[in-house]
Amino acid sequence: MPHGDAITELILESFRLNGCLLAAGDALLQDLGLTSARWQVLGAVALSPAPAPVAHLARTMGLSRQNVQRIANELDASGFVTFAANPHHQRAKLVLMSERGRAVYAKAAARQSPWAAALARGLPDDAIEEATGVLRALRRRLESGQATLRKENPA
């Protein structure tokens, strides 16, 4: 299989895997009032070393600011996060985890750990690490613009 075809297959499989992961996450957390998207944003807030505005969270996650803002607003409406004044920027509010958000995030993490262990069962650790390395390298190439499309014959 030519090199470009192999990468294309990896990309297509990544898309399929992403869809399966989103559906599994939604099923795992539905009764907690979370979707996979909400869980992802709540996780970014929880793992941020300091309170951060939506734009910073979005950059960290590799998502658009608008999408993360929409989800942060949903999390705020559900009482999982709150917004606070940002001393460095008047309009870009900081996203803070609420007590309710900390509690639901802890419950989600408690469910995720055994789920991930079951998913990994039977897969060699070195294969998982190698796959992670390949995906990380592709992401970094895309983020750096190293893999930009160059049109030979512009229309």
Salt bridges, closest charged atoms under 4 A:
GLU13 OE1 - ARG16 NH2 2.88
ASP31 OD1 - ARG111 NH1 2.64
GLU74 OE1 - ARG38 NE 3.14
GLU74 OE2 - ARG70 NH1 2.84
GLU99 OE2 - ARG102 NH2 2.76
GLU143 OE1 - ARG139 NH1 3.07
